[in-house]
């Protein structure tokens, strides 16, 4: 598909989704969100993709929700209209969820500011890296709202309750070193280019492994947050019953015996 607000490329089993609504600093409007939803759905189903890198073509990662675009649609504050808001602005929620529900691991490479809805997006990704100029903010409390695109549910599982509550209550700005200290990002790089290079290096390491095993591991990690440990272990055992019949497992065993790198096919 052709897009106006993003670009999507696939090279050596790694898909790159680049936020490219540069004139609005990747502020999330309906058009951008719907393109992300479509692209991530396609990427999730592609057998030639084993990992995904999300990056930005703008000088920052994302300015958050495009409030100007939202207000231009007319914000009706009558009770009935407010109850319908989840349907009216459902594209925002679906956009965020698309990164988490993608079957392939998703790595966010963050440069510059990552505000509000941008933070929602990266917390729905599997792994986050950033450049030294990155800055993170959960802004909703400063404008009289609560964050409702998943960040209040996902962020505490990444950084813990204390840091998540501090970010949410203060609506403050947190630099790259603070993000690293909290565990919001795995690594900090000196420049945006170095950050992207680091993301691709990590994506290649992921892509070298058995793709079905990686995908099922992501599913277990996602679902395991909401179920008891014993249920999660049972889920893993059932998935292994299927994976033990895969060609990739046979290839891994053959490669071990022959002392060579495995050539996984995802079958």
Long-range contacts (C-beta under 8 A, 24 or more apart in sequence): 1-38, 1-39, 1-42, 3-35, 3-39, 4-31, 4-35, 5-31, 5-32, 5-35, 6-32, 6-35, 6-36, 6-39, 7-57, 8-39, 8-42, 8-43, 10-46, 10-48, 10-49, 12-204, 12-207, 13-48, 13-49, 13-50, 13-51, 13-207, 14-49, 14-50, 14-51, 14-52, 14-53, 14-200, 14-203, 14-204, 14-207, 15-43, 15-46, 15-49, 15-51, 15-52, 15-53, 15-104, 16-52, 16-53, 16-54, 16-55, 17-43, 17-52, 17-53, 17-54, 17-55, 18-54, 18-55, 18-56, 18-57, 19-54, 19-55, 19-56, 19-57, 19-58, 19-61, 19-62, 20-56, 20-57, 20-58, 21-58, 22-57, 22-58, 24-63, 24-66, 25-58, 25-59, 25-60, 25-62, 25-63, 25-113, 26-56, 26-58, 26-60, 26-61, 26-62, 26-63, 26-118, 27-62, 27-63, 27-64, 27-65, 27-66, 27-68, 27-69, 27-117, 28-62, 28-64, 28-65, 28-66, 28-92, 28-95, 28-117, 28-118, 29-66, 29-69, 29-70, 30-69, 30-91, 32-66, 32-95, 33-91, 33-92, 33-94, 33-95, 34-91, 34-95, 36-95, 36-98, 37-91, 37-94, 37-95, 37-98, 40-98, 40-99, 40-101, 40-102, 41-98, 43-102, 43-104, 44-101, 44-102, 44-103, 44-104, 45-103, 47-266, 49-104, 50-104, 50-206, 50-207, 50-211, 50-214, 50-266, 51-104, 51-105, 51-106, 51-107, 51-202, 51-203, 51-204, 51-206, 51-207, 52-102, 52-104, 52-105, 52-106, 52-107, 52-203, 53-106, 53-107, 53-109, 53-196, 53-199, 53-200, 53-203, 54-99, 54-106, 54-107, 54-108, 54-109, 54-121, 54-122, 54-125, 55-108, 55-109, 55-111, 55-196, 55-199, 56-110, 56-111, 56-112, 58-112, 59-111, 59-112, 60-111, 60-112, 60-113, 60-114, 61-108, 61-110, 61-111, 61-112, 61-113, 61-114, 61-118, 61-122, 61-134, 62-113, 62-114, 62-115, 62-116, 62-117, 62-118, 62-121, 63-113, 63-115, 63-116, 63-118, 64-115, 64-116, 64-117, 64-118, 64-119, 64-139, 65-92, 65-116, 65-117, 92-117, 92-149, 93-148, 93-149, 93-150, 95-121, 96-120, 96-121, 96-124, 96-149, 96-150, 97-124, 97-150, 98-124, 99-124, 99-125, 100-124, 100-125, 100-150, 100-154, 100-222, 103-215, 103-218, 103-219, 104-214, 104-215, 104-218, 105-203, 105-206, 105-214, 105-218, 107-199, 107-202, 107-203, 108-199, 109-192, 109-195, 109-196, 109-198, 109-199, 110-134, 110-136, 110-185, 110-195, 111-192, 111-195, 112-192, 113-137, 115-139, 116-140, 116-147, 117-149, 119-151, 119-155, 120-147, 120-149, 120-150, 120-151, 123-150, 123-151, 123-154, 123-155, 123-158, 124-150, 124-154, 126-218, 127-186, 127-202, 128-179, 128-184, 128-185, 128-186, 129-185, 129-186, 129-187, 129-188, 129-189, 129-195, 129-198, 129-199, 129-202, 130-176, 130-179, 130-185, 130-187, 130-188, 130-189, 130-195, 131-176, 131-188, 131-189, 131-190, 131-191, 131-192, 131-194, 131-195, 132-176, 132-188, 132-189, 132-190, 132-191, 133-176, 133-192, 134-175, 134-176, 134-179, 134-185, 134-188, 135-173, 135-174, 135-175, 135-176, 136-167, 136-173, 136-174, 136-175, 136-178, 136-179, 136-184, 137-167, 137-171, 137-172, 137-173, 137-174, 138-167, 138-168, 138-171, 139-171, 140-168, 140-171, 141-168, 141-169, 141-170, 141-171, 142-171, 155-184, 157-225, 158-183, 158-184, 159-183, 159-184, 208-261, 208-264, 209-264, 210-243, 210-246, 210-248, 210-249, 210-252, 210-262, 210-264, 210-266, 211-248, 211-264, 211-266, 212-243, 212-246, 212-248, 212-266, 212-267, 213-243, 213-248, 216-243
